[in-house]
């Protein structure tokens, strides 16, 4: 309550699987989500074979794969006791587009993994599957969650777990050469020195009440020898310190103005008369001497800074790679007539 706002230092599924992934509470398929806008290539095209719904950089997506995806969605609707939208309706078109997007993005993921030499072993899939099973409390719960989304346990392995692991491995591959030197750490520390400087501080007790008369009464009791901590536990309205008998450590410049000034003017052991802030009336007792300002040394924060810079550089490199990949696929995805996404001003045509 007493502390004013202060800036502080801060430290990364496709459409069909989204609800299931949230239920699992595990990391999303960052690459599939990032590539969501990449599969917006040409409209209906003669470049697509008759038995395919799309072609992604030369690789066709079969009508069979599309039908299987729609069938999963139908099963999910049935399990949730919802009527499946009729063909031709806006709702059906949304489902159709989600299925196409998922298949296109999955194909892009597989292609990029192959280009980068990234693979996922059966053991990795089995280990992650087991982790999910444990998180959901066993096989029955996992099967129930999957079934509610129209998925079989094999689907969980194939269209949830495998793409997630591929995405994670691609991220590792793309960012593997990112480094942070000691010079980088030193430069950051020097240019952000204020973050590591601690102003004066001291330990105090205080009692916060809303009534001036009550504050005066409590002040007189304390001056007469009453126990400050007991009175704070009984009367103080400050939830952050009441249970501790009003005790807290204050840092200069981080509390309400009148409180801050008084807290650092008191001699050790001295009790202030009631003072007014926007929160009410305070009585303050200084418990310690004022602790001088100090600066946290580089050696004490070096590893934290290094990790912070490393993660930021990895995010930056990943973002650039994603952007480059989107550009790469922008004109390399072609759709069967009737399966293309809605045309936008930025969508390429063939």
C-alpha positions as a Markdown table, in Angstrom:
| # | Residue | x | y | z |
|---|---|---|---|---|
| 1 | Unk | 0.0 | 0.0 | 0.0 |
| 2 | Unk | 2.8 | 2.4 | 0.9 |
| 3 | Unk | 4.9 | 1.8 | -2.1 |
| 4 | Unk | 4.6 | 3.9 | -5.3 |
| 5 | Unk | 4.8 | 2.4 | -8.8 |
| 6 | Unk | 8.4 | 1.8 | -9.9 |
| 7 | Unk | 9.8 | 0.4 | -13.1 |
| 8 | Unk | 11.7 | -2.8 | -12.5 |
| 9 | Unk | 13.9 | -5.1 | -14.6 |
| 10 | Unk | 12.0 | -7.9 | -16.5 |
| 11 | Unk | 13.4 | -11.1 | -17.7 |
| 12 | Unk | 9.0 | -17.4 | -24.8 |
| 13 | Unk | -1.3 | -25.4 | -31.9 |
| 14 | Unk | -2.5 | -25.0 | -34.4 |
| 15 | Unk | -6.2 | -24.2 | -34.5 |
| 16 | Unk | -7.5 | -27.7 | -33.8 |
| 17 | Unk | -5.2 | -28.5 | -30.9 |
| 18 | Unk | -5.4 | -25.2 | -29.1 |
| 19 | Unk | -7.9 | -26.1 | -26.5 |
| 20 | Unk | -6.2 | -29.4 | -25.8 |
| 21 | Unk | -2.8 | -27.7 | -25.4 |
| 22 | Unk | -4.3 | -25.3 | -22.9 |
| 23 | Unk | -5.8 | -28.2 | -20.9 |
| 24 | Unk | -2.4 | -29.8 | -20.8 |
| 25 | Unk | -0.7 | -26.6 | -19.6 |
| 26 | Unk | 2.4 | -27.2 | -21.6 |
| 27 | Unk | 4.3 | -24.9 | -24.0 |
| 28 | Unk | 2.4 | -24.0 | -27.3 |
| 29 | Unk | 3.7 | -24.9 | -30.7 |
| 30 | Unk | 5.6 | -21.7 | -31.0 |
| 31 | Unk | 6.7 | -22.3 | -34.6 |
| 32 | Unk | 3.3 | -23.3 | -35.9 |
| 33 | Unk | 1.7 | -20.2 | -34.3 |
| 34 | Unk | 4.5 | -18.0 | -35.7 |
| 35 | Unk | 4.0 | -19.5 | -39.2 |
| 36 | Unk | 0.2 | -18.9 | -39.0 |
| 37 | Unk | 0.5 | -16.0 | -41.5 |
| 38 | Unk | 3.0 | -17.8 | -43.7 |
| 39 | Unk | 0.5 | -20.1 | -45.3 |
| 40 | Unk | -1.3 | -17.4 | -47.3 |
| 41 | Unk | 0.1 | -18.0 | -50.7 |
| 42 | Unk | -1.8 | -18.2 | -54.0 |
| 43 | Unk | -5.5 | -18.7 | -54.3 |
| 44 | Unk | -7.2 | -21.5 | -56.2 |
| 45 | Unk | -4.5 | -22.8 | -58.6 |
| 46 | Unk | -4.0 | -25.3 | -61.4 |
| 47 | Unk | -0.6 | -26.1 | -59.7 |
| 48 | Unk | -2.5 | -28.3 | -57.2 |
| 49 | Unk | -3.2 | -32.0 | -58.1 |
| 50 | Unk | -6.8 | -33.1 | -58.2 |
| 51 | Unk | -6.4 | -35.3 | -55.1 |
| 52 | Unk | -4.8 | -32.6 | -53.0 |
| 53 | Unk | -6.2 | -29.5 | -51.2 |
| 54 | Unk | -2.9 | -27.6 | -51.2 |
| 55 | Unk | 0.7 | -27.7 | -52.2 |
| 56 | Unk | 3.4 | -26.4 | -49.8 |
| 57 | Unk | 6.7 | -25.7 | -51.5 |
| 58 | Unk | 6.2 | -28.6 | -53.9 |
| 59 | Unk | 4.7 | -31.0 | -51.3 |
| 60 | Unk | 1.0 | -31.8 | -51.7 |
| 61 | Unk | -1.4 | -32.1 | -48.8 |
| 62 | Unk | -3.9 | -34.8 | -49.7 |
| 63 | Unk | -7.6 | -34.6 | -49.6 |
| 64 | Unk | -7.4 | -37.7 | -47.4 |
| 65 | Unk | -5.4 | -35.8 | -44.7 |
| 66 | Unk | -7.9 | -32.9 | -44.9 |
| 67 | Unk | -10.9 | -35.3 | -44.5 |
| 68 | Unk | -9.2 | -36.9 | -41.5 |
| 69 | Unk | -8.8 | -33.4 | -39.9 |
| 70 | Unk | -12.4 | -32.6 | -40.5 |
| 71 | Unk | -13.4 | -35.9 | -39.0 |
| 72 | Unk | -11.5 | -35.2 | -35.9 |
| 73 | Unk | -13.3 | -31.9 | -35.5 |
| 74 | Unk | -16.7 | -33.7 | -36.1 |
| 75 | Unk | -15.8 | -36.1 | -33.3 |
| 76 | Unk | -15.0 | -33.2 | -31.0 |
| 77 | Unk | -18.3 | -31.6 | -31.7 |
| 78 | Unk | -20.1 | -34.9 | -31.0 |
| 79 | Unk | -18.3 | -35.4 | -27.7 |
| 80 | Unk | -19.3 | -31.9 | -26.7 |
| 81 | Unk | -22.9 | -32.5 | -27.8 |
| 82 | Unk | -22.8 | -29.7 | -30.4 |
| 83 | Unk | -24.3 | -29.8 | -33.8 |
| 84 | Unk | -21.6 | -29.8 | -36.5 |
| 85 | Unk | -22.1 | -26.8 | -38.9 |
| 86 | Unk | -23.6 | -27.6 | -42.4 |
| 87 | Unk | -21.4 | -27.3 | -45.5 |
| 88 | Unk | -21.7 | -23.8 | -47.0 |
| 89 | Unk | -22.3 | -22.0 | -43.7 |
| 90 | Unk | -19.9 | -19.4 | -42.4 |
| 91 | Unk | -19.2 | -21.7 | -39.4 |
| 92 | Unk | -18.3 | -24.6 | -41.6 |
| 93 | Unk | -16.0 | -22.3 | -43.7 |
| 94 | Unk | -14.2 | -21.3 | -40.5 |
| 95 | Unk | -13.7 | -25.0 | -39.6 |
| 96 | Unk | -12.5 | -25.8 | -43.1 |
| 97 | Unk | -10.0 | -22.9 | -43.0 |
| 98 | Unk | -8.7 | -24.0 | -39.6 |
| 99 | Unk | -8.2 | -27.5 | -40.9 |
| 100 | Unk | -6.4 | -26.3 | -44.0 |
| 101 | Unk | -4.2 | -23.8 | -42.0 |
| 102 | Unk | -3.3 | -26.6 | -39.6 |
| 103 | Unk | -2.2 | -28.9 | -42.4 |
| 104 | Unk | -0.3 | -26.2 | -44.2 |
| 105 | Unk | 1.5 | -25.1 | -41.1 |
| 106 | Unk | 2.3 | -28.7 | -40.1 |
| 107 | Unk | 3.8 | -29.2 | -43.6 |
| 108 | Unk | 5.9 | -26.1 | -43.3 |
| 109 | Unk | 7.1 | -27.3 | -39.9 |
| 110 | Unk | 8.2 | -30.7 | -41.3 |
| 111 | Unk | 10.0 | -29.0 | -44.2 |
| 112 | Unk | 11.9 | -26.6 | -42.1 |
| 113 | Unk | 12.9 | -29.4 | -39.7 |
| 114 | Unk | 14.2 | -31.4 | -42.7 |
| 115 | Unk | 16.1 | -28.4 | -44.1 |
| 116 | Unk | 17.8 | -27.9 | -40.7 |
| 117 | Unk | 18.5 | -31.5 | -40.1 |
| 118 | Unk | 16.2 | -31.6 | -37.1 |
| 119 | Unk | 14.6 | -34.9 | -36.0 |
| 120 | Unk | 12.5 | -36.1 | -33.1 |
| 121 | Unk | 13.0 | -39.7 | -31.9 |
| 122 | Unk | 10.3 | -42.1 | -30.8 |
| 123 | Unk | 11.8 | -42.0 | -27.3 |
| 124 | Unk | 11.4 | -38.2 | -27.1 |
| 125 | Unk | 7.8 | -38.5 | -28.2 |
| 126 | Unk | 7.1 | -41.3 | -25.7 |
| 127 | Unk | 8.8 | -39.3 | -22.9 |
| 128 | Unk | 6.7 | -36.2 | -23.6 |
| 129 | Unk | 3.6 | -38.3 | -24.0 |
| 130 | Unk | 4.3 | -39.8 | -20.5 |
| 131 | Unk | 4.8 | -36.3 | -19.1 |
| 132 | Unk | 1.4 | -35.2 | -20.4 |
| 133 | Unk | -0.2 | -38.3 | -19.0 |
| 134 | Unk | 1.3 | -37.6 | -15.6 |
| 135 | Unk | 0.2 | -33.9 | -15.8 |
| 136 | Unk | -3.4 | -34.9 | -16.5 |
| 137 | Unk | -3.4 | -37.6 | -13.7 |
| 138 | Unk | -3.2 | -40.8 | -15.7 |
| 139 | Unk | -4.1 | -42.5 | -19.0 |
| 140 | Unk | -7.9 | -42.2 | -18.4 |
| 141 | Unk | -7.8 | -38.5 | -17.9 |
| 142 | Unk | -5.6 | -38.0 | -21.0 |
| 143 | Unk | -7.8 | -40.2 | -23.1 |
| 144 | Unk | -10.9 | -38.2 | -21.9 |
| 145 | Unk | -9.3 | -34.9 | -22.7 |
| 146 | Unk | -8.2 | -36.1 | -26.1 |
| 147 | Unk | -11.6 | -37.6 | -26.9 |
| 148 | Unk | -13.4 | -34.4 | -26.0 |
| 149 | Unk | -11.3 | -32.7 | -28.7 |
| 150 | Unk | -11.9 | -35.4 | -31.3 |
| 151 | Unk | -8.5 | -36.9 | -30.9 |
| 152 | Unk | -7.2 | -40.4 | -30.3 |
| 153 | Unk | -4.2 | -41.1 | -28.2 |
| 154 | Unk | -2.3 | -41.7 | -31.4 |
| 155 | Unk | -3.4 | -38.3 | -32.6 |
| 156 | Unk | -2.0 | -36.8 | -29.5 |
| 157 | Unk | 1.4 | -38.3 | -30.3 |
| 158 | Unk | 1.2 | -37.4 | -34.0 |
| 159 | Unk | -0.4 | -33.9 | -34.2 |
| 160 | Unk | 0.3 | -32.5 | -30.7 |
| 161 | Unk | 3.4 | -34.0 | -29.2 |
| 162 | Unk | 5.6 | -34.5 | -32.4 |
| 163 | Unk | 5.0 | -30.9 | -33.8 |
| 164 | Unk | 5.7 | -29.5 | -30.3 |
| 165 | Unk | 9.0 | -31.3 | -30.0 |
| 166 | Unk | 10.0 | -30.4 | -33.6 |
| 167 | Unk | 9.2 | -26.7 | -32.9 |
| 168 | Unk | 11.4 | -26.8 | -29.8 |
| 169 | Unk | 14.2 | -28.5 | -31.6 |
| 170 | Unk | 14.1 | -26.0 | -34.4 |
| 171 | Unk | 14.3 | -23.2 | -31.9 |
| 172 | Unk | 17.4 | -24.8 | -30.4 |
| 173 | Unk | 19.0 | -25.2 | -33.8 |
| 174 | Unk | 18.3 | -21.7 | -35.0 |
| 175 | Unk | 19.5 | -20.1 | -31.8 |
| 176 | Unk | 22.4 | -22.5 | -31.1 |
| 177 | Unk | 25.1 | -20.0 | -32.1 |
| 178 | Unk | 23.9 | -17.1 | -30.0 |
| 179 | Unk | 26.6 | -16.0 | -27.6 |
| 180 | Unk | 27.1 | -13.4 | -24.9 |
| 181 | Unk | 30.6 | -12.3 | -24.0 |
| 182 | Unk | 32.0 | -10.9 | -20.7 |
| 183 | Unk | 32.4 | -7.6 | -22.5 |
| 184 | Unk | 28.7 | -7.6 | -23.4 |
| 185 | Unk | 27.8 | -8.2 | -19.8 |
| 186 | Unk | 30.1 | -5.4 | -18.6 |
| 187 | Unk | 28.6 | -3.0 | -21.2 |
| 188 | Unk | 25.1 | -3.8 | -20.1 |
| 189 | Unk | 25.9 | -3.5 | -16.4 |
| 190 | Unk | 27.6 | -0.1 | -16.9 |
| 191 | Unk | 24.8 | 1.3 | -19.0 |
| 192 | Unk | 22.1 | 0.1 | -16.6 |
| 193 | Unk | 24.0 | 0.8 | -13.3 |
| 194 | Unk | 20.9 | 2.5 | -11.8 |
| 195 | Unk | 19.2 | -0.9 | -11.8 |
| 196 | Unk | 21.8 | -2.2 | -9.4 |
| 197 | Unk | 22.0 | 0.8 | -7.1 |
| 198 | Unk | 20.2 | 0.5 | -3.8 |
| 199 | Unk | 19.3 | 3.8 | -2.1 |
| 200 | Unk | 19.3 | 4.4 | 1.7 |
| 201 | Unk | 17.0 | 2.1 | 3.7 |
| 202 | Unk | 16.0 | 1.4 | 7.2 |
| 203 | Unk | 13.8 | -0.9 | 9.3 |
| 204 | Unk | 10.8 | 0.7 | 10.9 |
| 205 | Unk | 7.4 | -0.1 | 12.5 |
| 206 | Unk | 4.3 | 1.8 | 11.7 |
| 207 | Unk | 0.6 | 1.9 | 12.4 |
| 208 | Unk | -1.8 | 3.1 | 9.8 |
| 209 | Unk | -5.3 | 4.3 | 10.8 |
| 210 | Unk | -7.9 | 6.4 | 9.0 |
| 211 | Unk | -8.9 | 8.6 | 12.0 |
| 212 | Unk | -6.7 | 11.4 | 13.3 |
| 213 | Unk | -8.1 | 11.2 | 16.8 |
| 214 | Unk | -7.4 | 7.5 | 17.0 |
| 215 | Unk | -3.9 | 8.1 | 15.8 |
| 216 | Unk | -3.3 | 10.7 | 18.5 |
| 217 | Unk | -4.7 | 8.3 | 21.2 |
| 218 | Unk | -2.4 | 5.5 | 20.0 |
| 219 | Unk | 0.6 | 7.9 | 19.9 |
| 220 | Unk | 0.0 | 8.8 | 23.6 |
| 221 | Unk | -0.3 | 5.2 | 24.6 |
| 222 | Unk | 3.0 | 4.4 | 22.9 |
| 223 | Unk | 4.7 | 7.4 | 24.6 |
| 224 | Unk | 3.3 | 6.1 | 27.9 |
| 225 | Unk | 5.0 | 2.7 | 27.3 |
| 226 | Unk | 2.4 | 0.7 | 25.4 |
| 227 | Unk | 3.8 | -2.1 | 23.1 |
| 228 | Unk | 4.0 | -0.6 | 19.6 |
| 229 | Unk | 3.9 | -4.1 | 17.9 |
| 230 | Unk | 0.7 | -5.1 | 19.8 |
| 231 | Unk | -1.0 | -1.9 | 18.9 |
| 232 | Unk | 0.0 | -2.3 | 15.3 |
| 233 | Unk | -1.4 | -5.8 | 15.1 |
| 234 | Unk | -4.7 | -4.6 | 16.7 |
| 235 | Unk | -5.3 | -1.3 | 14.9 |
| 236 | Unk | -3.2 | -0.9 | 11.8 |
| 237 | Unk | -4.9 | -1.0 | 8.4 |
| 238 | Unk | -1.8 | -1.8 | 6.4 |
| 239 | Unk | -2.2 | -5.4 | 5.3 |
| 240 | Unk | 1.5 | -5.6 | 4.3 |
| 241 | Unk | 2.9 | -5.0 | 7.8 |
| 242 | Unk | 0.1 | -5.5 | 10.3 |
| 243 | Unk | 0.8 | -9.2 | 11.0 |
| 244 | Unk | 4.5 | -8.4 | 11.6 |
| 245 | Unk | 3.6 | -5.8 | 14.3 |
| 246 | Unk | 3.9 | -3.0 | 11.7 |
| 247 | Unk | 7.5 | -3.9 | 10.8 |
| 248 | Unk | 8.8 | -3.3 | 7.3 |
| 249 | Unk | 12.0 | -2.1 | 5.5 |
| 250 | Unk | 11.6 | 1.2 | 3.7 |
| 251 | Unk | 13.8 | 2.3 | 0.8 |
| 252 | Unk | 14.3 | 6.0 | 0.4 |
| 253 | Unk | 12.2 | 7.4 | -2.3 |
| 254 | Unk | 9.8 | 4.5 | -2.6 |
| 255 | Unk | 7.1 | 5.3 | -0.1 |
| 256 | Unk | 4.6 | 8.2 | 0.1 |
| 257 | Unk | 6.3 | 11.5 | 0.5 |
| 258 | Unk | 5.5 | 12.5 | 4.1 |
| 259 | Unk | 6.1 | 9.0 | 5.3 |
| 260 | Unk | 9.4 | 8.8 | 3.5 |
| 261 | Unk | 10.7 | 12.1 | 4.9 |
| 262 | Unk | 9.7 | 11.2 | 8.4 |
| 263 | Unk | 11.0 | 7.7 | 8.4 |
| 264 | Unk | 14.5 | 8.9 | 7.5 |
| 265 | Unk | 14.6 | 11.9 | 9.8 |
| 266 | Unk | 13.9 | 9.9 | 13.0 |
| 267 | Unk | 16.7 | 8.8 | 15.3 |
| 268 | Unk | 16.9 | 5.1 | 16.0 |
| 269 | Unk | 14.2 | 4.2 | 18.5 |
| 270 | Unk | 12.3 | 7.5 | 18.1 |
| 271 | Unk | 8.5 | 7.5 | 17.5 |
| 272 | Unk | 6.9 | 10.1 | 15.3 |
| 273 | Unk | 3.8 | 12.1 | 15.9 |
| 274 | Unk | 0.9 | 11.1 | 13.6 |
| 275 | Unk | 1.6 | 12.2 | 10.0 |
| 276 | Unk | -0.9 | 12.3 | 7.1 |
| 277 | Unk | -0.5 | 10.7 | 3.7 |
| 278 | Unk | -3.1 | 9.7 | 1.1 |
| 279 | Unk | -3.5 | 6.4 | 2.9 |
| 280 | Unk | -4.4 | 7.8 | 6.3 |
| 281 | Unk | -2.6 | 8.7 | 9.5 |
| 282 | Unk | 0.7 | 7.0 | 10.4 |
| 283 | Unk | 2.8 | 6.6 | 13.5 |
| 284 | Unk | 6.3 | 5.5 | 12.7 |
| 285 | Unk | 9.1 | 4.1 | 14.9 |
| 286 | Unk | 12.6 | 3.8 | 13.6 |
| 287 | Unk | 14.0 | 0.4 | 14.5 |
| 288 | Unk | 17.5 | 0.6 | 12.9 |
| 289 | Unk | 20.0 | 3.1 | 11.8 |
| 290 | Unk | 19.8 | 4.4 | 8.3 |
| 291 | Unk | 21.6 | 1.9 | 6.0 |
| 292 | Unk | 23.8 | 3.8 | 3.5 |
| 293 | Unk | 23.2 | 3.4 | -0.2 |
| 294 | Unk | 25.1 | 0.6 | -2.0 |
| 295 | Unk | 25.7 | -0.8 | -5.4 |
| 296 | Unk | 25.4 | -4.5 | -6.2 |
| 297 | Unk | 28.7 | -5.6 | -7.7 |
| 298 | Unk | 29.0 | -7.0 | -11.2 |
| 299 | Unk | 30.3 | -10.3 | -9.9 |
| 300 | Unk | 27.0 | -10.8 | -8.0 |
| 301 | Unk | 24.8 | -10.3 | -11.0 |
| 302 | Unk | 27.0 | -11.4 | -13.9 |
| 303 | Unk | 25.3 | -14.7 | -14.5 |
| 304 | Unk | 21.8 | -13.2 | -14.3 |
| 305 | Unk | 22.7 | -10.5 | -16.8 |
| 306 | Unk | 24.3 | -13.0 | -19.1 |
| 307 | Unk | 21.2 | -15.2 | -19.1 |
| 308 | Unk | 19.0 | -12.1 | -19.7 |
| 309 | Unk | 21.0 | -11.0 | -22.7 |
| 310 | Unk | 21.3 | -14.5 | -24.0 |
| 311 | Unk | 17.5 | -15.0 | -23.9 |
| 312 | Unk | 16.9 | -11.6 | -25.5 |
| 313 | Unk | 19.3 | -12.3 | -28.4 |
| 314 | Unk | 17.8 | -15.7 | -28.9 |
| 315 | Unk | 14.3 | -14.1 | -29.1 |
| 316 | Unk | 15.6 | -11.6 | -31.6 |
| 317 | Unk | 17.2 | -14.2 | -33.8 |
| 318 | Unk | 14.1 | -16.4 | -33.6 |
| 319 | Unk | 11.9 | -13.5 | -34.6 |
| 320 | Unk | 14.1 | -12.7 | -37.6 |
| 321 | Unk | 14.2 | -16.4 | -38.7 |
| 322 | Unk | 10.4 | -16.5 | -38.4 |
| 323 | Unk | 10.0 | -13.4 | -40.5 |
| 324 | Unk | 12.4 | -14.7 | -43.1 |
| 325 | Unk | 10.5 | -18.0 | -43.2 |
| 326 | Unk | 7.2 | -16.2 | -43.7 |
| 327 | Unk | 8.6 | -14.4 | -46.7 |
| 328 | Unk | 10.0 | -17.7 | -48.0 |
| 329 | Unk | 6.6 | -19.4 | -47.9 |
| 330 | Unk | 4.5 | -16.3 | -49.0 |
| 331 | Unk | 4.5 | -17.4 | -52.7 |
| 332 | Unk | 5.2 | -21.1 | -52.2 |
| 333 | Unk | 1.8 | -22.2 | -50.9 |
| 334 | Unk | -0.9 | -23.0 | -53.5 |
| 335 | Unk | -4.5 | -24.1 | -52.8 |
| 336 | Unk | -7.0 | -26.2 | -54.6 |
| 337 | Unk | -10.0 | -24.3 | -55.9 |
| 338 | Unk | -12.5 | -23.8 | -53.0 |
| 339 | Unk | -9.9 | -24.3 | -50.3 |
| 340 | Unk | -7.9 | -21.1 | -50.4 |
| 341 | Unk | -8.0 | -18.7 | -47.4 |
| 342 | Unk | -10.0 | -15.4 | -47.7 |
| 343 | Unk | -8.2 | -12.9 | -49.9 |
| 344 | Unk | -6.6 | -9.9 | -48.2 |
| 345 | Unk | -4.7 | -6.9 | -49.6 |
| 346 | Unk | -1.4 | -8.6 | -48.7 |
| 347 | Unk | -2.3 | -12.0 | -50.1 |
| 348 | Unk | -0.4 | -13.0 | -53.2 |
| 349 | Unk | -2.3 | -14.4 | -56.2 |
| 350 | Unk | -1.2 | -16.8 | -58.9 |
